[in-house]
Amino acid sequence: MTNNLESSRGLIALVLNAHLPYVRHPEYSRFLEENWLFEALSETYLPLLRVFRGLEMDGVPFRLTLSLSPTLTSMLEDNLLCERYVNHLDRLLELSEKELVRLNGDIPGLKVSRMYRELYRNNREDFLNLYNGNILVGFSHFHELGN
């Protein structure tokens, strides 16, 4: 019996369930619970779409199941929340620039600060220019491809 990793093929089933409670509150200029949505966008959904795009560009076939709750899709399409998300990213970018100045000389701190600045820039760029403020466009693209 030989152990030939090249001839073995493994399969993995990814099933993701995406849901958040409804956090839209137009009566407040900034609502703390909106951060849940903004963090999910910044740390999960936009990076996940970047991975999908990378796989697509590299010609790597993939499939997964992603269930987006009606509550979440409603918030992702909401103009007020989308506008607030961009404002949130702008504040984070401003803070990251200040952190680069504050951490001058702290090499590990600067690396982390640069990483977050890049993440916020990429998120802002993708959200506004690639998805025109609606990441459901990105998920729909991969759904239509059969991924």
C-alpha positions in Angstrom: 0.0 0.0 0.0 1.5 3.3 -1.1 0.7 6.7 0.2 0.3 8.8 -2.9 -1.0 12.2 -2.1 -1.2 13.3 -5.7 -3.7 10.6 -6.5 -5.9 11.1 -3.5 -8.7 13.6 -3.8 -10.5 15.1 -0.9 -13.7 17.0 -0.9 -15.0 19.4 1.7 -18.5 20.8 2.0 -18.7 24.4 3.2 -22.1 25.5 4.4 -22.2 29.1 5.7 -25.2 30.7 7.3 -25.1 34.4 7.4 -27.5 36.3 9.7 -27.5 39.4 11.9 -30.2 41.0 13.9 -31.8 44.0 12.3 -29.7 47.0 13.3 -31.1 49.9 11.2 -32.0 52.8 13.4 -32.4 56.0 11.4 -33.4 58.0 14.5 -29.8 57.9 15.6 -26.8 59.3 13.7 -24.7 56.4 14.9 -26.0 53.3 16.5 -23.7 50.9 18.3 -25.2 47.7 17.0 -24.6 48.9 13.4 -21.0 48.0 14.1 -22.1 44.3 14.1 -23.0 44.7 10.4 -20.0 46.8 9.6 -17.6 44.3 11.2 -19.3 41.4 9.3 -18.9 43.3 6.1 -15.2 44.2 6.8 -14.0 41.0 8.4 -16.2 38.3 6.7 -18.2 39.1 3.6 -15.8 41.4 1.6 -12.8 39.2 2.4 -14.8 36.1 1.4 -15.7 37.7 -1.9 -12.0 38.6 -2.4 -11.1 34.9 -1.9 -13.8 33.9 -4.4 -12.5 36.4 -7.0 -9.0 35.1 -6.5 -10.1 31.5 -7.0 -12.0 32.6 -10.1 -9.0 34.5 -11.6 -6.8 31.5 -10.9 -9.2 29.1 -12.5 -9.8 27.1 -9.3 -13.2 25.4 -9.3 -15.1 25.7 -6.0 -18.5 25.4 -4.6 -20.1 26.2 -1.3 -23.5 26.8 0.2 -24.1 30.3 1.6 -27.4 31.1 3.2 -28.1 34.8 3.6 -31.0 35.6 5.9 -33.7 38.0 4.7 -32.8 40.3 7.6 -29.2 40.5 6.5 -30.0 40.9 2.8 -32.4 43.7 3.7 -29.7 45.5 5.6 -27.1 44.9 2.8 -29.4 46.6 0.3 -30.3 49.5 2.6 -28.9 52.9 1.4 -28.7 54.4 4.8 -26.7 51.5 6.2 -24.5 51.4 3.1 -23.8 55.1 3.5 -23.0 54.7 7.2 -20.7 51.8 6.4 -18.6 54.0 4.1 -18.5 56.6 6.8 -17.4 53.9 9.2 -14.6 52.9 6.9 -13.5 56.5 6.5 -13.3 56.9 10.2 -11.2 53.7 10.5 -8.9 54.9 7.7 -8.4 58.2 9.5 -7.6 56.3 12.7 -5.2 54.0 11.0 -3.3 56.9 9.6 -3.0 58.4 13.1 -1.9 55.0 14.4 0.9 54.9 11.9 2.2 58.2 13.3 1.7 57.2 16.9 3.4 53.8 16.4 6.5 55.3 14.7 9.4 53.0 15.8 7.2 50.2 17.0 7.8 47.7 14.2 5.2 45.0 15.3 2.6 47.7 15.9 3.3 49.3 12.6 2.9 46.0 10.8 -0.6 45.5 12.3 -1.6 49.1 11.7 -0.5 48.8 8.0 -2.4 45.5 7.7 -5.6 47.1 8.9 -5.2 50.2 6.8 -4.8 48.0 3.7 -7.9 46.0 4.8 -10.0 49.2 5.2 -8.7 50.6 1.8 -9.5 47.3 0.0 -12.9 47.1 1.7 -13.8 50.7 0.7 -12.5 50.2 -2.9 -14.4 46.9 -3.4 -17.6 48.1 -1.7 -17.9 51.3 -3.7 -16.2 50.5 -7.0 -16.6 46.8 -7.5 -20.0 46.3 -5.9 -21.4 49.8 -6.2 -22.4 49.7 -2.5 -24.2 46.4 -2.7 -22.2 43.2 -2.0 -25.1 41.1 -3.0 -24.0 41.8 -6.6 -20.8 39.9 -5.8 -22.6 36.9 -4.2 -25.1 36.9 -7.1 -22.2 36.7 -9.6 -20.8 33.6 -8.0 -24.3 32.1 -7.7 -24.8 32.6 -11.4 -21.5 30.8 -12.1 -22.7 27.8 -10.2 -20.3 28.3 -7.3 
